[in-house]
Each structure stands twice: as structure tokens, then as C-alpha cells.
Amino acid sequence: MADKVTFTDAARALLAEIVADHGPVLFHQSGGCCDGSSPMCYPVGDFIVGDRDVQLGEIDGAPFYISESQAGAWANSDLIIDVVPGRGGMFSLDNGRERRFLTRSSVCASGV
């Protein structure tokens, strides 16, 4: 499932700000009921990637992970990480910037 995630220019710009403030980061797509469409952004080393997490891709040096079960559910979609106004998830580094990451999707032609 490599390269199943892309970032918009707005997401790349927010990511660059966060990396400038915090150093290397990683993303993990939430699978829970809260902030389910919000990928969480953590400093590398502050989030333990699980044995059943799948890396969907990498953007500007930041790996993007999702749980194995979520990866299966999204298998026929490409994830597009965008930015919208608002607050990020409580523990995500985009919180407090008045902009947050948001996951959008599009159906992959190869899975149809």
C-alpha cells in the first residue's frame, strides 16, 4: 500500500512549520470515534508505532501510518491530507495553530 497518501500544498506548508518548531515528526491516522478524520502528528519517538500499523507513505520525510484494519477498509482509496480551519487533536502538534490536518479520500482507479 505504499504511496497511498498525498499532501496538499497547504498541508506541506503546515508540516514545514511544525517540523521547524519540533523537529522530525510522524503521522498516525486515527481509527477511533474522536477525530476519526484527523491524522495525528507527533514528534518522532513520542508515539510508538504498533506491530499492526501499516506505513502508507511518507511526505517530506514524515512517515504516515494507519492501523492494519483501517488500511484494509481504505484499500481502494487514496488518502489526501489537507488543512482546514480549526483545532487539531488534543495530542497532535497541529493543535493550537488554528489550522488542522484533515484526511480526505478518493477512490483508486486500480482497485475498481
Secondary structure, DSSP 8 states (H G I E B T S, - for coil): -TT-EEE-HHHHHHHHHHHHHH-SEEEEE--SSTTTT-EEEEETTTS---TTEEEEEEETTEEEEEEHHHHHHTTTEEEEEEEEES---TTSTTTTTTEEEEEEEEE-GGG-
